[in-house]
Amino acid sequence: MIDHIQPAQLSAWITAQAAQGPAVVLDVREPWEVQTASVTAQGFELLTIPMSTVPLRLQDLPRERPIACLCHHGARSMQVAAFLAQQGFDTVANITGGIHAWSSQVDASVPTY
């Protein structure tokens, strides 16, 4: 099952999953996008793996820990979250609205593009 959470709900989601270990936010945007706007890891580990390379880098993702996927608006991250769930990852979420919503809900210093 894939949870759908708004950026403002991420902290609560991480707290709810704490028994499974430290949460990971998986940013699946392209390198130029991450350079343009990125989040600060607070209470989670931040991994940046572009969507196209996720299948090749599954071994880099901790299966036992909760993973919340992030992209620009939430479409690519939803596809990656669904893929991870199909690959047997237990606790997966999509950050609905992506980095764009992050800017308005969590940290206004994050640029929109």
Disulfide bonds with the S-S distance in Angstrom:
none
